[in-house]
């Protein structure tokens, strides 16, 4: 995973090449890293600029946003969608939402025809998808539709839930995931994370992503290794543990101890090696300690998935993590 220091150095070099502070759009389109990477590491694009000692881009006016939107529409030969602006436009869709209240209100201010994609029927989407497949002579990939298709992939997500479900509805053969390149998988994973506004879980990728989580495991070995390759923050805990856990219930120092144990165990279950819905299990129960904080030692904590946690709860309470894992594996 790239360090903050490397990101700052690359941002400064890119600014030197441009001869000015790069905008968010310039970093997204031509920079050494995606602008989203800087948002994850520093909290916002402007905070990244501050960390790199670069002058923050000045407040953009409504007039400039309208002019840039009109020029982008002229370049495309049509009204851009919000997704097209975010992916390839001079600005993200966010400043338009902030200045005008919504994307459609920004289009009205620029005298552009409002996109009607959200009102399009499933039948029309299927017909367009089938025609695009016929033009290509094969089932279009998620990336091909996003880059060259008439509507992009977003309306298909909205109507069908995932790209593969849209293909099934159109009677098209699902793309063979083994044939997709690592580079394309990483790009699609980063775009999916940007659409969600967070690192997707393995289950979210399976349910709504452009490819299955299994495809990433085939190419990268583990889901978390795919996340690392895409420079995305690793999902540390599943929703079952997040509900009701914290310093009050688990004692002072639990959060830091939990994170250290997850890192020690390489963010995978020590028994079955699954990488999603991870829990930090107390081998010797917390209730047996006179002070619950004393239960939060690395020798008493082990990473388990939700299933293994339920299966082996209360077992081998005097074991260390290595002994616990070995005992559990023998019972699988």
KEZA-980415 format. One record per atom (N, C-alpha, C): residue in three letters; x, y negated, z. Coordinates in steps of 0.001 Angstrom, whole numbers, plus 500000, padded with zeros to 6 digits. Layout:
KEZA-980415
ALAXYZ...
***
This chain:
KEZA-980415
UNK500855501193500000UNK500000500000500000UNK500889498759500000UNK500540497787499175UNK501346496589499035UNK501313495770500323UNK502459495159500646UNK502568494355501862UNK502125492920501595UNK501809492201502683UNK501467490787502561UNK502633490006501959UNK503836490370502368UNK505025489669501893UNK505174489796500376UNK504934491020499861UNK505049491234498420UNK503970490469497666UNK502752490452498224UNK501666489708497595UNK501986488217497527UNK502542487679498605UNK502897486263498634UNK503981485957497600UNK505006486816497555UNK506100486609496600UNK505579486635495154UNK504704487604494850UNK504168487714493495UNK503255486535493161UNK502502486051494151UNK501639484891493933UNK502478483651493645UNK503554483471494384UNK504431482318494166UNK505085482375492786UNK505509483567492366UNK506120483721491047UNK505112483439489933UNK503874483903490135UNK502835483659489137UNK502533482167489037UNK502492481472490177UNK502272480028490186UNK503410479313489462UNK504644479799489638UNK505804479199488969UNK505712479385487453UNK505244480565487023UNK505078480832485598UNK504016479914484983UNK502901479677485736UNK501834478812485236UNK502185477339485338UNK503083477021486256UNK503431475628486503UNK502419474919487370UNK501575475687488057UNK500554475124488927UNK499979476227489812UNK499168475816490773UNK498471476805491594UNK497466477560490736UNK497541478889490703UNK496559479632489894UNK495177479575490522UNK494168479553489678UNK492808479656490175UNK492494481123490446UNK491405481327491159UNK490936482697491420UNK490728483441490099UNK490117482739489113UNK489840483371487823UNK491122483721487084UNK492131482856487149UNK493405483124486483UNK494113484321487108UNK494052484437488429UNK494651485596489090UNK493902486861488699UNK492589486780488659UNK491793487951488332UNK492071488425486903UNK492243487467485972UNK492392487819484562UNK493824488201484187UNK494809487476484725UNK496191487645484244UNK497234487837485334UNK496815487819486587UNK497783487880487678UNK498379489259487905UNK499436489328488707UNK500096490611489001UNK499246491531489870UNK498312490954490638UNK497357491719491444UNK495979491100491251UNK494948491847491563UNK493608491282491447UNK493403490251492557UNK492554489258492274UNK492232488258493290UNK491561488911494489UNK490841490004494227UNK490166490728495307UNK491170491292496310UNK492352491709495828UNK493399492211496725UNK493814491125497711UNK493945489892497221UNK494331488799498111UNK493217488490499110UNK491965488601498668UNK490859488397499604UNK490907489411500737UNK491186490670500409UNK491219491715501442UNK492345491487502436UNK493498491070501941UNK494656490926502818UNK494628489648503647UNK494071488561503088UNK494170487271503762UNK492821486690504179UNK491725487343503765UNK490411486875504174UNK489714486025503137UNK490472485253502360UNK489904484453501280UNK491032484062500334UNK490658483605499150UNK491653483186498169UNK492429481967498670UNK491736481007499277UNK492421479814499766UNK493386480122500902UNK493036481092501747UNK493959481483502818UNK495213482133502241UNK495061482852501133UNK496228483431500462UNK497111482323499904UNK496478481293499320UNK497246480164498807UNK497996479458499937UNK497340479289501073UNK498002478657502222UNK499192479481502688UNK499025480816502737UNK500120481690503172UNK501310481601502224UNK501046481305500939UNK502108481198499945UNK502610479766499796UNK502153478862500689UNK502539477448500646UNK502203476802499308UNK501053477171498754UNK500599476602497495UNK499441475644497748UNK499353474632496922UNK498299473639497044UNK496957474285496727UNK495993474103497594UNK494675474695497393UNK493964473996496243UNK493333474804495398UNK492580474241494279UNK491480473321494802UNK491356472167494182UNK490387471173494640UNK488956471639494399UNK488086471026495126UNK486647471277495018UNK486198471079493573UNK485486472045493036UNK485016471971491659UNK483653471305491617UNK483455470418490660UNK482190469695490554UNK481158470513489791UNK479889470151489975UNK478813470786489226UNK479007470570487731UNK479434469370487372UNK479621469039485960UNK480674469947485319UNK481776470200486056UNK482824471066485517UNK482339472509485410UNK481585472952486408UNK481040474311486371UNK480101474488485183UNK479259473496484927UNK478329473570483796UNK479096473599482473UNK480084472707482351UNK480881472661481118UNK481586473997480873UNK482179474563481935UNK482889475835481785UNK481918476967481451UNK480725476921482027UNK479718477940481744UNK479259477852480290UNK479052476654479809UNK478629476474478414UNK479715476937477445UNK480961476625477753UNK482063477053476889UNK482220478572476894UNK482025479175478059UNK482123480630478149UNK480992481284477366UNK479791480705477441UNK478651481222476681UNK478916481111475183UNK479520479990474772UNK479844479808473354UNK480876480836472898UNK481837481124473748UNK482861482126473432UNK482245483511473264UNK481280483850474150UNK480631485161474085UNK479605485238472955UNK479072484079472566UNK478010484067471570UNK476656484384472163UNK476540484294473488UNK475282484569474176UNK475377484061475609UNK474252484095476296UNK474247483740477714UNK475005484812478499UNK476031484422479249UNK476746485439480023UNK475925485906481222UNK476087487156481569UNK475505487651482813UNK476412487238483963UNK475880487339485171UNK476706487030486349UNK477900487971486412UNK477690489247486037UNK478776490225486060UNK479855489864485043UNK479440489366483872UNK480415488961482852UNK481212487747483321UNK480553486816483978UNK481274485657484511UNK482287486102485551UNK481870487012486438UNK482773487476487488UNK483955488239486915UNK483725489031485867UNK484777489877485315UNK485735489122484404UNK485198488222483556UNK486028487609482526UNK485899486097482415UNK485034485495483210UNK484796484062483086UNK485843483215483780UNK485758481891483603UNK486716480975484218UNK486561480868485728UNK485365481211486236UNK485101481204487671UNK484305482458488019UNK484290482820489277UNK483415483912489706UNK481979483390489735UNK481018484264489934UNK479638483820490050UNK479368483069491338UNK480254483223492337UNK480024482654493669UNK479865481141493673UNK480774480354493024UNK480582478899493083UNK479289478435492434UNK478798479210491451UNK477534478838490825UNK476373479040491799UNK476450480130492564UNK475437480357493587UNK475462479288494653UNK476669478863495047UNK476807477853496092UNK476295476487495623UNK476594476117494374UNK476241474794493871UNK474802474694493388UNK474277475802492832UNK472972475726492188UNK471899476562492883UNK472302477413493827UNK471333478212494559UNK471173479613494036UNK471341479798492726UNK471276481124492129UNK471909481064490750UNK472197482223490197UNK472804482283488874UNK471831481750487811UNK470571482116487901UNK469602481661486904UNK469396480151486951UNK469462479559488145UNK469343478107488247UNK470558477418487624UNK471732478068487720UNK472924477537487056UNK472751477600485538UNK472166478694485048UNK471913478818483610UNK470945477731483139UNK469911477467483931UNK468952476411483574UNK469638475050483520UNK470521474790484488UNK471236473507484526UNK472139473343483309UNK472634474474482790UNK473505474440481604UNK472723474566480300UNK471377474534480391UNK470503474666479226UNK470739475970478477UNK470949477023479229UNK471158478353478645UNK469949479226478928UNK469675480123478000UNK468541481031478166UNK468805481978479329UNK467816482149480186UNK467976483003481364UNK468012484456480944UNK468964485189481528UNK469055486615481246UNK467810487325481765UNK467319488226480992UNK466126488972481384UNK466446490424481740UNK467750490728481972UNK468156492133482156UNK467482492806483336UNK467222492050484384UNK466649492701485552UNK465194493115485301UNK464590492549484227UNK463214492902483912UNK463115493956482808UNK464253494363482255UNK464242495308481152UNK463783496669481648UNK463077497387480787UNK462541498687481189UNK463599499769481107UNK463354500847481830UNK464238502002481752UNK464270502559480337UNK463113502530479690UNK463031503068478333UNK463942502302477372UNK463973500958477513UNK464834500152476645UNK466307500416476937UNK466641500545478221UNK468020500845478590UNK468467502188478015UNK467601503178478109UNK467931504503477562UNK468141504422476052UNK467251503697475371UNK467376503561473915UNK468692502878473547UNK469043501812474279UNK470296501103474005UNK471496502004474261UNK471432502792475318UNK472526503691475654UNK472691504766474572UNK471593505314474117UNK471638506331473064UNK472199505759471760UNK471819504538471426UNK472333503901470216UNK473828503625470330UNK474277503213471517UNK475701502960471731UNK476486504272471628UNK475927505341472174UNK476580506647472075UNK476672507094470613UNK475613506840469848UNK475612507217468431UNK476668506412467665UNK476799505146467998UNK477802504296467361UNK479221504793467657UNK479460505230468911UNK480789505722469300UNK481047507141468796UNK479963507880468575UNK480105509282468195UNK480372510181469376UNK480101509692470578UNK480319510463471802UNK479634509766472959UNK479600510431474098UNK479068509806475315UNK479983508668475739UNK479462507458475894UNK480331506360476335UNK480741506539477792UNK481954506167478081UNK482397506167479473UNK481859504918480160UNK481933504930481469UNK481558503766482276UNK482318502530481797UNK483634502688481544UNK484459501549481127UNK484075501057479738UNK483780501975478828UNK483384501578477471UNK482086500782477486UNK481130501200478269UNK479882500455478365UNK480117499082478966UNK480964499023479997UNK481217497749480664UNK481961496779479750UNK482885497316478935UNK483708496456478083UNK483058496131476741UNK482310497081476158UNK481835496915474788UNK480340497114474612UNK479664497618475618UNK478233497877475484UNK477407496608475426UNK476197496744474935UNK475316495588474759UNK474970494930476092UNK474835495716477137UNK474361495174478410UNK475332495344479569UNK476425496053479387UNK477278496345480522UNK476657497430481390UNK477309497791482486UNK476834498912483300UNK475867498498484412UNK475865497212484790UNK475113496810485971UNK473612497114485888UNK472931496823484757UNK471501497170484725UNK471252498659484848UNK472204499478484423UNK472042500929484553UNK472158501358486013UNK473067500708486745UNK473154500965488190UNK471839500600488873UNK471314499419488509UNK470112498938489184UNK468910499851488935UNK468800500359487726UNK467630501150487376UNK467770502639487682UNK469013503170487587UNK469184504620487712UNK470002505046488938UNK470693504105489577UNK471448504452490782UNK472894504736490531UNK473234505347489393UNK474627505626489049UNK474737505776487541UNK475956505724487039UNK476189505848485606UNK475825507247485114UNK476212508269485858UNK475919509634485426UNK474417509928485409UNK473674509341486328UNK472220509523486314UNK471597508847485093UNK472195507736484666UNK471717507079483447UNK471997507957482233UNK473188508569482206UNK473522509468481099UNK472551510647481051UNK472248511210482209UNK471311512336482273UNK469934511919481755UNK469487510720482155UNK468177510242481720UNK468133510045480205UNK469288509716479608UNK469357509503478165UNK469635510795477408UNK469731511913478140UNK469989513200477506UNK471383513303476928UNK472335512598477545UNK473715512605477063UNK474589513464477965UNK475593514062477366UNK476516514921478116UNK477347514076479074UNK477456514544480299UNK478268513828481296UNK479737513890480886UNK480435512770481012UNK481853512751480679UNK482631513712481572UNK483565514414480960UNK484431515319481730UNK485411514489482550UNK485289514570483854UNK486081513716484733UNK487563514048484696UNK487886515276484328UNK489301515643484316UNK490061514933483198UNK489326514420482186UNK489967513780481045UNK490226512291481261UNK489709511726482326UNK489899510307482582UNK491288510075483168UNK491921508962482824UNK493276508681483308UNK493248508146484734UNK494373508295485427UNK494500507742486776UNK494283506234486770UNK494801505583485731UNK494686504128485652UNK493223503700485554UNK492442504433484740UNK491031504085484594UNK490263504355485877UNK490599505466486539UNK489947505781487810UNK490208504688488844UNK491433504221488913UNK491782503169489870UNK491030501884489542UNK491014501518488271UNK490306500293487862UNK488828500375488212UNK488207501523487919UNK486788501680488195UNK486508501688489695UNK487422502268490471UNK487275502277491926UNK487359500857492479UNK488303500068491994UNK488437498686492455UNK487203497859492089UNK486674498064490885UNK485481497334490477UNK484270497749491303UNK484179499037491618UNK483069499515492439UNK483164498927493846UNK484386498855494389UNK484595498261495710UNK484209496780495698UNK484561496099494605UNK484222494674494508UNK482709494491494436UNK482032495392493725UNK480575495300493625UNK479922495533494986UNK480477496484495780UNK479921496769497104UNK480315495722498134UNK481436495062497887UNK481953494109498868UNK482715494781499991UNK483105496041499787UNK483856496778500798UNK484433498041500163UNK485290498719500916UNK485810500002500450UNK484679501016500419UNK484444501649499261UNK483373502656499228UNK483759503917499988UNK482790504568500576UNK483036505870501176UNK482994506924500078UNK483460508114500408UNK483417509233499474UNK481961509496499060UNK481044509422500021UNK479632509682499741UNK479047508607498822UNK479418507339499037UNK478926506265498179UNK479422506430496751UNK480677506863496600UNK481183507109495259UNK480408508244494597UNK480123509308495350UNK479362510438494796UNK477962510017494380UNK477332509168495198UNK475933508821494969UNK475739507726493926UNK476629506722493915UNK476375505540493083UNK477570505077492259UNK478710505711492420UNK479911505256491734UNK479976505672490279UNK480923505101489522UNK481075505450488109UNK481595506870487906UNK482291507412488907UNK482785508792488873UNK482508509416490231UNK482569510724490305UNK482350511391491581UNK483589511270492463UNK483395511431493765UNK484543511468494662UNK485440512651494362UNK484849513719493857UNK485626514919493520UNK486647514622492429UNK486261513784491459UNK487194513429490384UNK488447512782490955UNK488264511925491979UNK489416511261492597UNK490269512259493368UNK489638513228494011UNK490400514246494734UNK491201515111493769UNK490624515402492589UNK491339516195491591UNK492582515475491095UNK492472514154490942UNK493586513385490386UNK494599512934491437UNK494122512658492665UNK495006512058493669UNK495248512953494883UNK494534514083494961UNK494738515011496076UNK493738514815497189UNK493612513574497679UNK492675513241498747UNK491981511923498413UNK490783511738498924UNK490055510494498728UNK490842509301499254UNK491443509454500421UNK492187508343500997UNK493437508006500185UNK494032509019499536UNK495176508736498676UNK494739507968497436UNK493526508226496962UNK492984507433495858UNK492764505991496299UNK492254505803497523UNK492056504459498048UNK493389503723498159UNK494418504420498620UNK495737503801498724UNK496259503406497351UNK496065504281496351UNK496525503980494991UNK495820502756494432UNK494583502544494857UNK493807501386494406UNK494000500178495322UNK494891500319496301UNK495170499245497258UNK493920498812498000UNK493114499797498413UNK491912499544499188UNK492113500020500618UNK491505499314501535UNK491610499668502945UNK490956501024503188UNK491649501900503881UNK491147503246504128UNK489981503200505111UNK488932503972504796UNK487811504100505726UNK488294504864506953UNK488242504245508082UNK488810504869509270UNK487803505690510054UNK486555505284510037UNK485563505973510863UNK484258506156510105UNK483559507210510431UNK482234507424509864UNK481182506742510713UNK479971506591510188UNK478911505872510899UNK478527506523512217UNK478707507855512345UNK478314508521513586UNK479148508039514766UNK480454507827514517UNK481277507363515633UNK481118505867515851UNK480913505125514779UNK480773503685514932UNK479552503319515782UNK478545504175515781UNK477341503906516559UNK477607504181518039UNK477741503126518819UNK477853503289520258UNK479245503525520801UNK480278503332519982UNK481627503484520515UNK482232502104520710UNK483201502014521606UNK483841500726521849UNK484546500723523177UNK485128499585523508UNK485932499478524723UNK485103499731525977UNK483833499297525997UNK483032499471527199UNK482785500951527493UNK482407501704526469UNK482092503117526678UNK483337503985526760UNK484396503577526083UNK485576504430525970UNK486775503914526758UNK486627502773527391UNK487697502275528225UNK488671501371527492UNK489375500573528259UNK490357499643527699UNK491415500410526919UNK491773499875525774UNK492829500486524968UNK492347501533523996UNK491025501835524006UNK490543502912523132UNK490736502578521656UNK490383501360521258UNK490437501007519838UNK491848501152519283UNK492834500634520011UNK494220500736519548UNK494682502191519515UNK494299502962520548UNK494688504378520597UNK494043505160519464UNK492773504878519201UNK492055505538518106UNK492730505277516763UNK493068504016516499UNK493702503683515226UNK495066504352515085UNK495803504428516196UNK497120505069516162UNK496998506565515870UNK495979507199516439UNK495784508636516226UNK495328508909514798UNK494435508083514279UNK494017508246512888UNK495202508111511944UNK496074507165512226UNK497266506997511393UNK498197508192511548UNK498374508654512769UNK499220509829513005UNK498716511036512239UNK497405511203512207UNK496804512375511557UNK496520512138510077UNK497054511027509544UNK496974510727508108UNK495537510607507605UNK494654510126508489UNK493266509835508138UNK492559511042507522UNK492797512191508112UNK492076513393507689UNK491870514309508882UNK490835515124508808UNK490531516069509874UNK491690517040510038UNK492127517236511277UNK493256518123511532UNK492901519588511332UNK491620519880511198UNK491200521276511042UNK490916521603509570UNK489992520879508955UNK489584521214507582UNK490139520247506540UNK490767519143506994UNK491422518162506135UNK490458517299505320UNK489188517259505700UNK488278516312505061UNK488703514890505420UNK488341513944504545UNK488785512568504762UNK487645511584504998UNK486407512078505067UNK485310511151505331UNK484593511538506623UNK483859510576507187UNK483140510737508452UNK484084511239509554UNK485175510514509738UNK486178510912510724UNK485823510406512116UNK486041511271513102UNK485849510928514507UNK487177511091515241UNK487303510371516333UNK488478510527517194UNK488013511278518448UNK488352512553518539UNK487833513447519582UNK488729513456520819UNK488087513325521988UNK488797513493523257UNK488834514986523593UNK490013515566523621UNK490136517009523874UNK489664517329525295UNK490216516641526260UNK489727516734527631UNK488664515655527791UNK487436516005528111UNK486338515033528097UNK486593513804528960UNK486058512691528529UNK486239511424529251UNK485675511499530663UNK484578512248530812UNK483911512295532123UNK484768512954533196UNK485813513690532806UNK486658514379533781UNK487740513481534359UNK487854512252533835UNK488874511311534314UNK488247510338535306UNK488998510008536360UNK488496509043537329UNK488418507638536727UNK489277507368535746UNK489253506116534997UNK489210506488533518UNK488122506123532823UNK487944506562531440UNK489083506095530539UNK489719504988530893UNK490817504486530076UNK491983505473530019UNK492128506293531064UNK493231507256531102UNK493040508395530100UNK491833508509529549UNK491579509579528572UNK492098509226527189UNK492459507963526987UNK492812507479525653UNK494310507570525384UNK494859508774525488UNK496263508990525169UNK496370509788523879UNK497492509658523207UNK497678510356521928UNK497683511867522123UNK498072512313523312UNK498071513756523586UNK496672514289523845UNK495718513393524088UNK494356513839524374UNK493394513504523225UNK493898512939522164UNK493038512532521048UNK493441513252519770UNK492453513621518985UNK492706514306517723UNK491642513888516714UNK492027513766515462UNK491098513385514406UNK490343514606513897UNK489001514516513954UNK488142515585513443UNK487059514966512561UNK486603515710511571UNK485440515251510816UNK484189515498511666UNK483071514944511250UNK481843515064512032UNK481453516527512242UNK481618517351511200UNK481230518756511294UNK482110519521512279UNK483433519354512165UNK484353520041513073UNK484208519531514501UNK483913518231514622UNK483707517668515956UNK482541518369516650UNK481463518547515915UNK480298519216516485UNK480589520686516796UNK481346521337515901UNK481636522764516059UNK482550523047517243UNK483552522186517439UNK484596522482518426UNK484539521572519655UNK483444520861519829UNK483264520027521013UNK483375520873522281UNK484203520417523240UNK484341521100524524UNK485314522271524538UNK485941522586523417UNK486873523719523326UNK488288523312523754UNK489035524279524272UNK490484524177524529UNK490873522846525177UNK490254522582526315UNK490390521272526947UNK491774521007527531UNK492579522045527667UNK493939521845528175UNK494982521852527068UNK494542521941525828UNK495467522025524696UNK495940520632524275UNK497100520598523614UNK497525519358522975UNK496959519348521551UNK497079518250520823UNK496461518188519491UNK496893519305518542UNK498183519647518553UNK498664520708517665UNK498040522052518029UNK497984522351519319UNK497393523615519776UNK495896523654519461UNK495227522532519677UNK493790522454519402UNK493526522732517920UNK494294522079517039UNK494104522246515601UNK494337523700515182UNK495383524321515728UNK495707525699515392UNK494613526647515837UNK494123526462517046UNK493034527302517551UNK491777527170516686UNK491471525927516306UNK490255525691515517UNK490380526309514125UNK491541526193513514UNK491734526752512175UNK491546528258512166UNK491923528916513253UNK491765530372513321UNK490300530798513383UNK489421529851513748UNK487997530188513858UNK487182529770512640UNK487839529120511668UNK487118528716510451UNK486776529936509610
***
